[in-house]
């Protein structure tokens, strides 16, 4: 990874922190983002203390288009290249909330925000090609067996654990469309399932219903963050991964997602909707 610049969202703890530390040790210039500046600074210090390498930090709140634009502008001003973008940040909630931009919170943080950030950094990725986009998905997408609730993606009629499941299905659609649209630009994309990792995600009352079952089962064989980060690191750095452009990957190999995740028309439709959602920010 010598000479490579990597941007990782939500990397002040858990999988993102472990990914940042390892890629920095491999020689990459690593920039992490954190919604909380203090926690981000603590993460930078921890990586320095544990690994002896320096990383940079930018503030980013994916629930705010203004914050996303500020982060992208700050990155572009400071870094002339971007070889790997890792959309790692994510969350789930037990009750519906709206962001300051007027969108359902889970959908914006898990998809709309990363989509906007990716589009804002698109020219950097193209100019730095060959480059990669690593999107964190989840086995939770299997919960969305019927696909997207197209008539209520903003969850104004009914909110529950399906919001997270569909957001992570959307991550797979996003990755597939990135591969299709940017193949000629030599940008490779992945939807990574890190499996069940001990990160604190799913605790403190932020999940309900079906998701409680997922996290209960996951706790039976929970991975350490360093283990959960292995596939993200592989997708970001290994030549072997390049053959899996647009694929759902797990354990450093291609993994079959649920059948509906292979729907190319749904992926294109979700991309078009995403463009509409971020239009006011561009």
Order of alpha helices (4+ residues) and beta strands (2+ residues): beta-alpha-beta-alpha-beta-alpha-beta-alpha-alpha-beta-alpha-beta-alpha-alpha-alpha-beta-beta-alpha
